[in-house]
């Protein structure tokens, strides 16, 4: 049932905390996967979040 859970778990934007629309995957400073909505991508780049 993991796929079902994944389907219905909304991804939250790491920057604004809202439900991420078109989430982009970034890595935080601990190397953890985080999601950033497309609106916050420029902010994520400034915060030096890395692409996986
Ligand atoms: Zn956002």
mmCIF file of the protein (N, C-alpha, C, O) and its ligand, coordinates in Angstrom:
data_MODEL
# 
_entry.id   MODEL 
# 
loop_
_entity.id 
_entity.type 
_entity.pdbx_number_of_molecules 
1 polymer     1 
2 non-polymer 1 
# 
_entity_poly.entity_id                      1 
_entity_poly.type                           'polypeptide(L)' 
_entity_poly.nstd_linkage                   no 
_entity_poly.nstd_monomer                   no 
_entity_poly.pdbx_seq_one_letter_code       
;(UNK)(UNK)(UNK)(UNK)(UNK)(UNK)(UNK)(UNK)(UNK)(UNK)(UNK)(UNK)(UNK)(UNK)(UNK)(UNK)
(UNK)(UNK)(UNK)(UNK)(UNK)(UNK)(UNK)(UNK)(UNK)(UNK)(UNK)(UNK)(UNK)(UNK)(UNK)(UNK)
(UNK)(UNK)(UNK)(UNK)(UNK)(UNK)(UNK)(UNK)(UNK)(UNK)(UNK)(UNK)(UNK)(UNK)(UNK)(UNK)
(UNK)(UNK)(UNK)(UNK)
;
_entity_poly.pdbx_seq_one_letter_code_can   XXXXXXXXXXXXXXXXXXXXXXXXXXXXXXXXXXXXXXXXXXXXXXXXXXXX 
_entity_poly.pdbx_strand_id                 A 
# 
loop_
_entity_poly_seq.entity_id 
_entity_poly_seq.num 
_entity_poly_seq.mon_id 
_entity_poly_seq.hetero 
1 1  UNK n 
1 2  UNK n 
1 3  UNK n 
1 4  UNK n 
1 5  UNK n 
1 6  UNK n 
1 7  UNK n 
1 8  UNK n 
1 9  UNK n 
1 10 UNK n 
1 11 UNK n 
1 12 UNK n 
1 13 UNK n 
1 14 UNK n 
1 15 UNK n 
1 16 UNK n 
1 17 UNK n 
1 18 UNK n 
1 19 UNK n 
1 20 UNK n 
1 21 UNK n 
1 22 UNK n 
1 23 UNK n 
1 24 UNK n 
1 25 UNK n 
1 26 UNK n 
1 27 UNK n 
1 28 UNK n 
1 29 UNK n 
1 30 UNK n 
1 31 UNK n 
1 32 UNK n 
1 33 UNK n 
1 34 UNK n 
1 35 UNK n 
1 36 UNK n 
1 37 UNK n 
1 38 UNK n 
1 39 UNK n 
1 40 UNK n 
1 41 UNK n 
1 42 UNK n 
1 43 UNK n 
1 44 UNK n 
1 45 UNK n 
1 46 UNK n 
1 47 UNK n 
1 48 UNK n 
1 49 UNK n 
1 50 UNK n 
1 51 UNK n 
1 52 UNK n 
# 
loop_
_struct_asym.id 
_struct_asym.entity_id 
A 1 
B 2 
# 
loop_
_chem_comp.id 
_chem_comp.type 
_chem_comp.mon_nstd_flag 
UNK 'L-peptide linking' . 
ZN  non-polymer         . 
# 
_pdbx_entity_nonpoly.entity_id   2 
_pdbx_entity_nonpoly.name        ? 
_pdbx_entity_nonpoly.comp_id     ZN 
# 
_pdbx_nonpoly_scheme.asym_id         B 
_pdbx_nonpoly_scheme.entity_id       2 
_pdbx_nonpoly_scheme.mon_id          ZN 
_pdbx_nonpoly_scheme.ndb_seq_num     1 
_pdbx_nonpoly_scheme.pdb_seq_num     101 
_pdbx_nonpoly_scheme.auth_seq_num    101 
_pdbx_nonpoly_scheme.pdb_mon_id      ZN 
_pdbx_nonpoly_scheme.auth_mon_id     ZN 
_pdbx_nonpoly_scheme.pdb_strand_id   A 
_pdbx_nonpoly_scheme.pdb_ins_code    . 
# 
loop_
_atom_site.group_PDB 
_atom_site.id 
_atom_site.type_symbol 
_atom_site.label_atom_id 
_atom_site.label_alt_id 
_atom_site.label_comp_id 
_atom_site.label_asym_id 
_atom_site.label_entity_id 
_atom_site.label_seq_id 
_atom_site.pdbx_PDB_ins_code 
_atom_site.Cartn_x 
_atom_site.Cartn_y 
_atom_site.Cartn_z 
_atom_site.occupancy 
_atom_site.B_iso_or_equiv 
_atom_site.pdbx_formal_charge 
_atom_site.auth_seq_id 
_atom_site.auth_comp_id 
_atom_site.auth_asym_id 
_atom_site.auth_atom_id 
_atom_site.pdbx_PDB_model_num 
ATOM   1   N  N  . UNK A 1 1  ? 0.818  -1.214 0.000  1.00 0.00 ? 1   UNK A N  1 
ATOM   2   C  CA . UNK A 1 1  ? 0.000  0.000  0.000  1.00 0.00 ? 1   UNK A CA 1 
ATOM   3   C  C  . UNK A 1 1  ? 0.855  1.269  0.000  1.00 0.00 ? 1   UNK A C  1 
ATOM   4   O  O  . UNK A 1 1  ? 0.338  2.381  0.100  1.00 0.00 ? 1   UNK A O  1 
ATOM   5   N  N  . UNK A 1 2  ? 2.141  1.084  -0.112 1.00 0.00 ? 2   UNK A N  1 
ATOM   6   C  CA . UNK A 1 2  ? 3.025  2.251  -0.045 1.00 0.00 ? 2   UNK A CA 1 
ATOM   7   C  C  . UNK A 1 2  ? 2.755  3.256  -1.163 1.00 0.00 ? 2   UNK A C  1 
ATOM   8   O  O  . UNK A 1 2  ? 2.808  4.468  -0.953 1.00 0.00 ? 2   UNK A O  1 
ATOM   9   N  N  . UNK A 1 3  ? 2.469  2.736  -2.340 1.00 0.00 ? 3   UNK A N  1 
ATOM   10  C  CA . UNK A 1 3  ? 2.222  3.625  -3.471 1.00 0.00 ? 3   UNK A CA 1 
ATOM   11  C  C  . UNK A 1 3  ? 0.996  4.488  -3.201 1.00 0.00 ? 3   UNK A C  1 
ATOM   12  O  O  . UNK A 1 3  ? 0.939  5.652  -3.595 1.00 0.00 ? 3   UNK A O  1 
ATOM   13  N  N  . UNK A 1 4  ? 0.006  3.891  -2.516 1.00 0.00 ? 4   UNK A N  1 
ATOM   14  C  CA . UNK A 1 4  ? -1.228 4.612  -2.215 1.00 0.00 ? 4   UNK A CA 1 
ATOM   15  C  C  . UNK A 1 4  ? -0.939 5.749  -1.238 1.00 0.00 ? 4   UNK A C  1 
ATOM   16  O  O  . UNK A 1 4  ? -1.424 6.869  -1.400 1.00 0.00 ? 4   UNK A O  1 
ATOM   17  N  N  . UNK A 1 5  ? -0.148 5.438  -0.236 1.00 0.00 ? 5   UNK A N  1 
ATOM   18  C  CA . UNK A 1 5  ? 0.217  6.429  0.766  1.00 0.00 ? 5   UNK A CA 1 
ATOM   19  C  C  . UNK A 1 5  ? 0.976  7.583  0.111  1.00 0.00 ? 5   UNK A C  1 
ATOM   20  O  O  . UNK A 1 5  ? 0.750  8.756  0.409  1.00 0.00 ? 5   UNK A O  1 
ATOM   21  N  N  . UNK A 1 6  ? 1.889  7.203  -0.797 1.00 0.00 ? 6   UNK A N  1 
ATOM   22  C  CA . UNK A 1 6  ? 2.691  8.216  -1.472 1.00 0.00 ? 6   UNK A CA 1 
ATOM   23  C  C  . UNK A 1 6  ? 1.805  9.134  -2.299 1.00 0.00 ? 6   UNK A C  1 
ATOM   24  O  O  . UNK A 1 6  ? 2.023  10.342 -2.392 1.00 0.00 ? 6   UNK A O  1 
ATOM   25  N  N  . UNK A 1 7  ? 0.787  8.501  -2.902 1.00 0.00 ? 7   UNK A N  1 
ATOM   26  C  CA . UNK A 1 7  ? -0.094 9.240  -3.793 1.00 0.00 ? 7   UNK A CA 1 
ATOM   27  C  C  . UNK A 1 7  ? -0.876 10.312 -3.043 1.00 0.00 ? 7   UNK A C  1 
ATOM   28  O  O  . UNK A 1 7  ? -1.161 11.380 -3.586 1.00 0.00 ? 7   UNK A O  1 
ATOM   29  N  N  . UNK A 1 8  ? -1.219 10.019 -1.791 1.00 0.00 ? 8   UNK A N  1 
ATOM   30  C  CA . UNK A 1 8  ? -2.090 10.926 -1.059 1.00 0.00 ? 8   UNK A CA 1 
ATOM   31  C  C  . UNK A 1 8  ? -1.372 11.755 -0.006 1.00 0.00 ? 8   UNK A C  1 
ATOM   32  O  O  . UNK A 1 8  ? -1.988 12.583 0.665  1.00 0.00 ? 8   UNK A O  1 
ATOM   33  N  N  . UNK A 1 9  ? -0.079 11.536 0.138  1.00 0.00 ? 9   UNK A N  1 
ATOM   34  C  CA . UNK A 1 9  ? 0.665  12.355 1.079  1.00 0.00 ? 9   UNK A CA 1 
ATOM   35  C  C  . UNK A 1 9  ? 1.122  13.619 0.361  1.00 0.00 ? 9   UNK A C  1 
ATOM   36  O  O  . UNK A 1 9  ? 1.960  13.558 -0.538 1.00 0.00 ? 9   UNK A O  1 
ATOM   37  N  N  . UNK A 1 10 ? 0.577  14.755 0.754  1.00 0.00 ? 10  UNK A N  1 
ATOM   38  C  CA . UNK A 1 10 ? 0.994  15.984 0.076  1.00 0.00 ? 10  UNK A CA 1 
ATOM   39  C  C  . UNK A 1 10 ? 2.426  16.345 0.435  1.00 0.00 ? 10  UNK A C  1 
ATOM   40  O  O  . UNK A 1 10 ? 2.829  16.254 1.594  1.00 0.00 ? 10  UNK A O  1 
ATOM   41  N  N  . UNK A 1 11 ? 3.181  16.751 -0.558 1.00 0.00 ? 11  UNK A N  1 
ATOM   42  C  CA . UNK A 1 11 ? 4.539  17.180 -0.299 1.00 0.00 ? 11  UNK A CA 1 
ATOM   43  C  C  . UNK A 1 11 ? 4.510  18.627 0.169  1.00 0.00 ? 11  UNK A C  1 
ATOM   44  O  O  . UNK A 1 11 ? 3.856  19.482 -0.427 1.00 0.00 ? 11  UNK A O  1 
ATOM   45  N  N  . UNK A 1 12 ? 5.225  18.872 1.235  1.00 0.00 ? 12  UNK A N  1 
ATOM   46  C  CA . UNK A 1 12 ? 5.242  20.227 1.748  1.00 0.00 ? 12  UNK A CA 1 
ATOM   47  C  C  . UNK A 1 12 ? 6.522  20.921 1.304  1.00 0.00 ? 12  UNK A C  1 
ATOM   48  O  O  . UNK A 1 12 ? 7.610  20.345 1.308  1.00 0.00 ? 12  UNK A O  1 
ATOM   49  N  N  . UNK A 1 13 ? 6.349  22.159 0.930  1.00 0.00 ? 13  UNK A N  1 
ATOM   50  C  CA . UNK A 1 13 ? 7.506  22.937 0.492  1.00 0.00 ? 13  UNK A CA 1 
ATOM   51  C  C  . UNK A 1 13 ? 8.392  23.237 1.696  1.00 0.00 ? 13  UNK A C  1 
ATOM   52  O  O  . UNK A 1 13 ? 7.915  23.650 2.753  1.00 0.00 ? 13  UNK A O  1 
ATOM   53  N  N  . UNK A 1 14 ? 9.677  23.023 1.513  1.00 0.00 ? 14  UNK A N  1 
ATOM   54  C  CA . UNK A 1 14 ? 10.652 23.225 2.580  1.00 0.00 ? 14  UNK A CA 1 
ATOM   55  C  C  . UNK A 1 14 ? 10.784 24.708 2.945  1.00 0.00 ? 14  UNK A C  1 
ATOM   56  O  O  . UNK A 1 14 ? 11.110 25.055 4.081  1.00 0.00 ? 14  UNK A O  1 
ATOM   57  N  N  . UNK A 1 15 ? 10.528 25.561 1.973  1.00 0.00 ? 15  UNK A N  1 
ATOM   58  C  CA . UNK A 1 15 ? 10.735 26.993 2.182  1.00 0.00 ? 15  UNK A CA 1 
ATOM   59  C  C  . UNK A 1 15 ? 9.490  27.667 2.759  1.00 0.00 ? 15  UNK A C  1 
ATOM   60  O  O  . UNK A 1 15 ? 9.575  28.343 3.784  1.00 0.00 ? 15  UNK A O  1 
ATOM   61  N  N  . UNK A 1 16 ? 8.334  27.489 2.112  1.00 0.00 ? 16  UNK A N  1 
ATOM   62  C  CA . UNK A 1 16 ? 7.149  28.225 2.545  1.00 0.00 ? 16  UNK A CA 1 
ATOM   63  C  C  . UNK A 1 16 ? 6.210  27.363 3.394  1.00 0.00 ? 16  UNK A C  1 
ATOM   64  O  O  . UNK A 1 16 ? 5.303  27.899 4.030  1.00 0.00 ? 16  UNK A O  1 
ATOM   65  N  N  . UNK A 1 17 ? 6.408  26.036 3.418  1.00 0.00 ? 17  UNK A N  1 
ATOM   66  C  CA . UNK A 1 17 ? 5.596  25.171 4.263  1.00 0.00 ? 17  UNK A CA 1 
ATOM   67  C  C  . UNK A 1 17 ? 4.219  24.875 3.709  1.00 0.00 ? 17  UNK A C  1 
ATOM   68  O  O  . UNK A 1 17 ? 3.430  24.169 4.337  1.00 0.00 ? 17  UNK A O  1 
ATOM   69  N  N  . UNK A 1 18 ? 3.929  25.409 2.544  1.00 0.00 ? 18  UNK A N  1 
ATOM   70  C  CA . UNK A 1 18 ? 2.648  25.130 1.911  1.00 0.00 ? 18  UNK A CA 1 
ATOM   71  C  C  . UNK A 1 18 ? 2.757  23.838 1.108  1.00 0.00 ? 18  UNK A C  1 
ATOM   72  O  O  . UNK A 1 18 ? 3.850  23.322 0.875  1.00 0.00 ? 18  UNK A O  1 
ATOM   73  N  N  . UNK A 1 19 ? 1.608  23.332 0.693  1.00 0.00 ? 19  UNK A N  1 
ATOM   74  C  CA . UNK A 1 19 ? 1.605  22.167 -0.184 1.00 0.00 ? 19  UNK A CA 1 
ATOM   75  C  C  . UNK A 1 19 ? 2.336  22.544 -1.459 1.00 0.00 ? 19  UNK A C  1 
ATOM   76  O  O  . UNK A 1 19 ? 2.008  23.535 -2.112 1.00 0.00 ? 19  UNK A O  1 
ATOM   77  N  N  . UNK A 1 20 ? 3.317  21.749 -1.799 1.00 0.00 ? 20  UNK A N  1 
ATOM   78  C  CA . UNK A 1 20 ? 4.176  22.119 -2.918 1.00 0.00 ? 20  UNK A CA 1 
ATOM   79  C  C  . UNK A 1 20 ? 3.519  21.779 -4.250 1.00 0.00 ? 20  UNK A C  1 
ATOM   80  O  O  . UNK A 1 20 ? 3.095  20.646 -4.478 1.00 0.00 ? 20  UNK A O  1 
ATOM   81  N  N  . UNK A 1 21 ? 3.443  22.770 -5.116 1.00 0.00 ? 21  UNK A N  1 
ATOM   82  C  CA . UNK A 1 21 ? 2.988  22.562 -6.482 1.00 0.00 ? 21  UNK A CA 1 
ATOM   83  C  C  . UNK A 1 21 ? 4.220  22.363 -7.351 1.00 0.00 ? 21  UNK A C  1 
ATOM   84  O  O  . UNK A 1 21 ? 5.188  23.114 -7.239 1.00 0.00 ? 21  UNK A O  1 
ATOM   85  N  N  . UNK A 1 22 ? 4.189  21.369 -8.204 1.00 0.00 ? 22  UNK A N  1 
ATOM   86  C  CA . UNK A 1 22 ? 5.366  21.018 -9.003 1.00 0.00 ? 22  UNK A CA 1 
ATOM   87  C  C  . UNK A 1 22 ? 6.624  20.954 -8.152 1.00 0.00 ? 22  UNK A C  1 
ATOM   88  O  O  . UNK A 1 22 ? 7.587  21.674 -8.419 1.00 0.00 ? 22  UNK A O  1 
ATOM   89  N  N  . UNK A 1 23 ? 6.630  20.104 -7.132 1.00 0.00 ? 23  UNK A N  1 
ATOM   90  C  CA . UNK A 1 23 ? 7.770  20.112 -6.214 1.00 0.00 ? 23  UNK A CA 1 
ATOM   91  C  C  . UNK A 1 23 ? 9.075  19.711 -6.889 1.00 0.00 ? 23  UNK A C  1 
ATOM   92  O  O  . UNK A 1 23 ? 9.128  18.775 -7.687 1.00 0.00 ? 23  UNK A O  1 
ATOM   93  N  N  . UNK A 1 24 ? 10.116 20.444 -6.545 1.00 0.00 ? 24  UNK A N  1 
ATOM   94  C  CA . UNK A 1 24 ? 11.461 20.112 -6.995 1.00 0.00 ? 24  UNK A CA 1 
ATOM   95  C  C  . UNK A 1 24 ? 12.199 19.495 -5.814 1.00 0.00 ? 24  UNK A C  1 
ATOM   96  O  O  . UNK A 1 24 ? 12.041 19.937 -4.677 1.00 0.00 ? 24  UNK A O  1 
ATOM   97  N  N  . UNK A 1 25 ? 12.995 18.486 -6.084 1.00 0.00 ? 25  UNK A N  1 
ATOM   98  C  CA . UNK A 1 25 ? 13.725 17.835 -5.009 1.00 0.00 ? 25  UNK A CA 1 
ATOM   99  C  C  . UNK A 1 25 ? 15.049 18.543 -4.796 1.00 0.00 ? 25  UNK A C  1 
ATOM   100 O  O  . UNK A 1 25 ? 15.806 18.775 -5.739 1.00 0.00 ? 25  UNK A O  1 
ATOM   101 N  N  . UNK A 1 26 ? 15.320 18.886 -3.538 1.00 0.00 ? 26  UNK A N  1 
ATOM   102 C  CA . UNK A 1 26 ? 16.599 19.472 -3.159 1.00 0.00 ? 26  UNK A CA 1 
ATOM   103 C  C  . UNK A 1 26 ? 17.135 18.716 -1.964 1.00 0.00 ? 26  UNK A C  1 
ATOM   104 O  O  . UNK A 1 26 ? 16.413 17.941 -1.336 1.00 0.00 ? 26  UNK A O  1 
ATOM   105 N  N  . UNK A 1 27 ? 18.383 18.935 -1.652 1.00 0.00 ? 27  UNK A N  1 
ATOM   106 C  CA . UNK A 1 27 ? 18.975 18.354 -0.459 1.00 0.00 ? 27  UNK A CA 1 
ATOM   107 C  C  . UNK A 1 27 ? 19.310 19.473 0.508  1.00 0.00 ? 27  UNK A C  1 
ATOM   108 O  O  . UNK A 1 27 ? 19.915 20.476 0.129  1.00 0.00 ? 27  UNK A O  1 
ATOM   109 N  N  . UNK A 1 28 ? 18.912 19.294 1.767  1.00 0.00 ? 28  UNK A N  1 
ATOM   110 C  CA . UNK A 1 28 ? 19.271 20.305 2.754  1.00 0.00 ? 28  UNK A CA 1 
ATOM   111 C  C  . UNK A 1 28 ? 20.709 20.087 3.227  1.00 0.00 ? 28  UNK A C  1 
ATOM   112 O  O  . UNK A 1 28 ? 21.418 19.222 2.713  1.00 0.00 ? 28  UNK A O  1 
ATOM   113 N  N  . UNK A 1 29 ? 21.123 20.875 4.201  1.00 0.00 ? 29  UNK A N  1 
ATOM   114 C  CA . UNK A 1 29 ? 22.540 20.809 4.599  1.00 0.00 ? 29  UNK A CA 1 
ATOM   115 C  C  . UNK A 1 29 ? 22.904 19.490 5.270  1.00 0.00 ? 29  UNK A C  1 
ATOM   116 O  O  . UNK A 1 29 ? 24.084 19.188 5.448  1.00 0.00 ? 29  UNK A O  1 
ATOM   117 N  N  . UNK A 1 30 ? 21.894 18.701 5.644  1.00 0.00 ? 30  UNK A N  1 
ATOM   118 C  CA . UNK A 1 30 ? 22.183 17.372 6.184  1.00 0.00 ? 30  UNK A CA 1 
ATOM   119 C  C  . UNK A 1 30 ? 22.051 16.281 5.132  1.00 0.00 ? 30  UNK A C  1 
ATOM   120 O  O  . UNK A 1 30 ? 22.127 15.091 5.437  1.00 0.00 ? 30  UNK A O  1 
ATOM   121 N  N  . UNK A 1 31 ? 21.856 16.702 3.907  1.00 0.00 ? 31  UNK A N  1 
ATOM   122 C  CA . UNK A 1 31 ? 21.744 15.731 2.832  1.00 0.00 ? 31  UNK A CA 1 
ATOM   123 C  C  . UNK A 1 31 ? 20.399 15.041 2.779  1.00 0.00 ? 31  UNK A C  1 
ATOM   124 O  O  . UNK A 1 31 ? 20.239 14.005 2.134  1.00 0.00 ? 31  UNK A O  1 
ATOM   125 N  N  . UNK A 1 32 ? 19.419 15.638 3.477  1.00 0.00 ? 32  UNK A N  1 
ATOM   126 C  CA . UNK A 1 32 ? 18.069 15.084 3.484  1.00 0.00 ? 32  UNK A CA 1 
ATOM   127 C  C  . UNK A 1 32 ? 17.296 15.626 2.310  1.00 0.00 ? 32  UNK A C  1 
ATOM   128 O  O  . UNK A 1 32 ? 17.429 16.795 1.945  1.00 0.00 ? 32  UNK A O  1 
ATOM   129 N  N  . UNK A 1 33 ? 16.479 14.764 1.715  1.00 0.00 ? 33  UNK A N  1 
ATOM   130 C  CA . UNK A 1 33 ? 15.655 15.190 0.594  1.00 0.00 ? 33  UNK A CA 1 
ATOM   131 C  C  . UNK A 1 33 ? 14.554 16.126 1.074  1.00 0.00 ? 33  UNK A C  1 
ATOM   132 O  O  . UNK A 1 33 ? 13.824 15.805 2.012  1.00 0.00 ? 33  UNK A O  1 
ATOM   133 N  N  . UNK A 1 34 ? 14.439 17.260 0.443  1.00 0.00 ? 34  UNK A N  1 
ATOM   134 C  CA . UNK A 1 34 ? 13.346 18.163 0.754  1.00 0.00 ? 34  UNK A CA 1 
ATOM   135 C  C  . UNK A 1 34 ? 12.683 18.570 -0.555 1.00 0.00 ? 34  UNK A C  1 
ATOM   136 O  O  . UNK A 1 34 ? 13.280 18.464 -1.627 1.00 0.00 ? 34  UNK A O  1 
ATOM   137 N  N  . UNK A 1 35 ? 11.448 19.035 -0.453 1.00 0.00 ? 35  UNK A N  1 
ATOM   138 C  CA . UNK A 1 35 ? 10.719 19.450 -1.632 1.00 0.00 ? 35  UNK A CA 1 
ATOM   139 C  C  . UNK A 1 35 ? 10.507 20.942 -1.586 1.00 0.00 ? 35  UNK A C  1 
ATOM   140 O  O  . UNK A 1 35 ? 10.217 21.522 -0.540 1.00 0.00 ? 35  UNK A O  1 
ATOM   141 N  N  . UNK A 1 36 ? 10.658 21.543 -2.735 1.00 0.00 ? 36  UNK A N  1 
ATOM   142 C  CA . UNK A 1 36 ? 10.496 22.988 -2.846 1.00 0.00 ? 36  UNK A CA 1 
ATOM   143 C  C  . UNK A 1 36 ? 9.535  23.257 -3.986 1.00 0.00 ? 36  UNK A C  1 
ATOM   144 O  O  . UNK A 1 36 ? 9.722  22.759 -5.097 1.00 0.00 ? 36  UNK A O  1 
ATOM   145 N  N  . UNK A 1 37 ? 8.509  24.042 -3.713 1.00 0.00 ? 37  UNK A N  1 
ATOM   146 C  CA . UNK A 1 37 ? 7.569  24.337 -4.781 1.00 0.00 ? 37  UNK A CA 1 
ATOM   147 C  C  . UNK A 1 37 ? 8.215  25.270 -5.797 1.00 0.00 ? 37  UNK A C  1 
ATOM   148 O  O  . UNK A 1 37 ? 9.192  25.957 -5.498 1.00 0.00 ? 37  UNK A O  1 
ATOM   149 N  N  . UNK A 1 38 ? 7.661  25.282 -6.986 1.00 0.00 ? 38  UNK A N  1 
ATOM   150 C  CA . UNK A 1 38 ? 8.313  26.010 -8.081 1.00 0.00 ? 38  UNK A CA 1 
ATOM   151 C  C  . UNK A 1 38 ? 8.458  27.500 -7.778 1.00 0.00 ? 38  UNK A C  1 
ATOM   152 O  O  . UNK A 1 38 ? 9.364  28.163 -8.282 1.00 0.00 ? 38  UNK A O  1 
ATOM   153 N  N  . UNK A 1 39 ? 7.544  28.019 -6.941 1.00 0.00 ? 39  UNK A N  1 
ATOM   154 C  CA . UNK A 1 39 ? 7.615  29.445 -6.613 1.00 0.00 ? 39  UNK A CA 1 
ATOM   155 C  C  . UNK A 1 39 ? 8.834  29.762 -5.758 1.00 0.00 ? 39  UNK A C  1 
ATOM   156 O  O  . UNK A 1 39 ? 9.374  30.867 -5.813 1.00 0.00 ? 39  UNK A O  1 
ATOM   157 N  N  . UNK A 1 40 ? 9.264  28.780 -4.966 1.00 0.00 ? 40  UNK A N  1 
ATOM   158 C  CA . UNK A 1 40 ? 10.353 29.007 -4.019 1.00 0.00 ? 40  UNK A CA 1 
ATOM   159 C  C  . UNK A 1 40 ? 11.701 28.528 -4.538 1.00 0.00 ? 40  UNK A C  1 
ATOM   160 O  O  . UNK A 1 40 ? 12.700 28.598 -3.823 1.00 0.00 ? 40  UNK A O  1 
ATOM   161 N  N  . UNK A 1 41 ? 11.737 28.045 -5.770 1.00 0.00 ? 41  UNK A N  1 
ATOM   162 C  CA . UNK A 1 41 ? 12.998 27.551 -6.319 1.00 0.00 ? 41  UNK A CA 1 
ATOM   163 C  C  . UNK A 1 41 ? 14.103 28.609 -6.288 1.00 0.00 ? 41  UNK A C  1 
ATOM   164 O  O  . UNK A 1 41 ? 15.228 28.299 -5.897 1.00 0.00 ? 41  UNK A O  1 
ATOM   165 N  N  . UNK A 1 42 ? 13.809 29.861 -6.694 1.00 0.00 ? 42  UNK A N  1 
ATOM   166 C  CA . UNK A 1 42 ? 14.882 30.882 -6.617 1.00 0.00 ? 42  UNK A CA 1 
ATOM   167 C  C  . UNK A 1 42 ? 15.391 31.073 -5.195 1.00 0.00 ? 42  UNK A C  1 
ATOM   168 O  O  . UNK A 1 42 ? 16.584 31.282 -4.974 1.00 0.00 ? 42  UNK A O  1 
ATOM   169 N  N  . UNK A 1 43 ? 14.475 30.999 -4.234 1.00 0.00 ? 43  UNK A N  1 
ATOM   170 C  CA . UNK A 1 43 ? 14.854 31.129 -2.835 1.00 0.00 ? 43  UNK A CA 1 
ATOM   171 C  C  . UNK A 1 43 ? 15.730 29.958 -2.405 1.00 0.00 ? 43  UNK A C  1 
ATOM   172 O  O  . UNK A 1 43 ? 16.724 30.135 -1.700 1.00 0.00 ? 43  UNK A O  1 
ATOM   173 N  N  . UNK A 1 44 ? 15.351 28.770 -2.838 1.00 0.00 ? 44  UNK A N  1 
ATOM   174 C  CA . UNK A 1 44 ? 16.132 27.572 -2.513 1.00 0.00 ? 44  UNK A CA 1 
ATOM   175 C  C  . UNK A 1 44 ? 17.543 27.683 -3.069 1.00 0.00 ? 44  UNK A C  1 
ATOM   176 O  O  . UNK A 1 44 ? 18.512 27.287 -2.422 1.00 0.00 ? 44  UNK A O  1 
ATOM   177 N  N  . UNK A 1 45 ? 17.644 28.230 -4.286 1.00 0.00 ? 45  UNK A N  1 
ATOM   178 C  CA . UNK A 1 45 ? 18.962 28.401 -4.894 1.00 0.00 ? 45  UNK A CA 1 
ATOM   179 C  C  . UNK A 1 45 ? 19.801 29.379 -4.072 1.00 0.00 ? 45  UNK A C  1 
ATOM   180 O  O  . UNK A 1 45 ? 20.998 29.169 -3.875 1.00 0.00 ? 45  UNK A O  1 
ATOM   181 N  N  . UNK A 1 46 ? 19.164 30.442 -3.599 1.00 0.00 ? 46  UNK A N  1 
ATOM   182 C  CA . UNK A 1 46 ? 19.880 31.421 -2.776 1.00 0.00 ? 46  UNK A CA 1 
ATOM   183 C  C  . UNK A 1 46 ? 20.305 30.822 -1.447 1.00 0.00 ? 46  UNK A C  1 
ATOM   184 O  O  . UNK A 1 46 ? 21.362 31.150 -0.908 1.00 0.00 ? 46  UNK A O  1 
ATOM   185 N  N  . UNK A 1 47 ? 19.453 29.929 -0.923 1.00 0.00 ? 47  UNK A N  1 
ATOM   186 C  CA . UNK A 1 47 ? 19.787 29.262 0.352  1.00 0.00 ? 47  UNK A CA 1 
ATOM   187 C  C  . UNK A 1 47 ? 20.823 28.161 0.154  1.00 0.00 ? 47  UNK A C  1 
ATOM   188 O  O  . UNK A 1 47 ? 21.188 27.461 1.099  1.00 0.00 ? 47  UNK A O  1 
ATOM   189 N  N  . UNK A 1 48 ? 21.294 28.014 -1.085 1.00 0.00 ? 48  UNK A N  1 
ATOM   190 C  CA . UNK A 1 48 ? 22.341 27.053 -1.418 1.00 0.00 ? 48  UNK A CA 1 
ATOM   191 C  C  . UNK A 1 48 ? 21.910 25.616 -1.148 1.00 0.00 ? 48  UNK A C  1 
ATOM   192 O  O  . UNK A 1 48 ? 22.721 24.771 -0.767 1.00 0.00 ? 48  UNK A O  1 
ATOM   193 N  N  . UNK A 1 49 ? 20.614 25.351 -1.352 1.00 0.00 ? 49  UNK A N  1 
ATOM   194 C  CA . UNK A 1 49 ? 20.177 23.962 -1.316 1.00 0.00 ? 49  UNK A CA 1 
ATOM   195 C  C  . UNK A 1 49 ? 20.717 23.297 -2.576 1.00 0.00 ? 49  UNK A C  1 
ATOM   196 O  O  . UNK A 1 49 ? 20.752 23.897 -3.651 1.00 0.00 ? 49  UNK A O  1 
ATOM   197 N  N  . UNK A 1 50 ? 21.133 22.058 -2.420 1.00 0.00 ? 50  UNK A N  1 
ATOM   198 C  CA . UNK A 1 50 ? 21.739 21.363 -3.539 1.00 0.00 ? 50  UNK A CA 1 
ATOM   199 C  C  . UNK A 1 50 ? 20.729 20.487 -4.258 1.00 0.00 ? 50  UNK A C  1 
ATOM   200 O  O  . UNK A 1 50 ? 19.776 19.985 -3.661 1.00 0.00 ? 50  UNK A O  1 
ATOM   201 N  N  . UNK A 1 51 ? 20.956 20.317 -5.539 1.00 0.00 ? 51  UNK A N  1 
ATOM   202 C  CA . UNK A 1 51 ? 20.197 19.339 -6.314 1.00 0.00 ? 51  UNK A CA 1 
ATOM   203 C  C  . UNK A 1 51 ? 20.773 17.965 -6.005 1.00 0.00 ? 51  UNK A C  1 
ATOM   204 O  O  . UNK A 1 51 ? 21.989 17.832 -5.868 1.00 0.00 ? 51  UNK A O  1 
ATOM   205 N  N  . UNK A 1 52 ? 19.937 16.942 -5.894 1.00 0.00 ? 52  UNK A N  1 
ATOM   206 C  CA . UNK A 1 52 ? 20.478 15.611 -5.610 1.00 0.00 ? 52  UNK A CA 1 
ATOM   207 C  C  . UNK A 1 52 ? 21.305 15.070 -6.768 1.00 0.00 ? 52  UNK A C  1 
ATOM   208 O  O  . UNK A 1 52 ? 21.830 13.960 -6.685 1.00 0.00 ? 52  UNK A O  1 
HETATM 209 ZN ZN . ZN  B 2 .  ? 7.268  27.137 -1.476 1.00 0.00 ? 101 ZN  A ZN 1 
# 
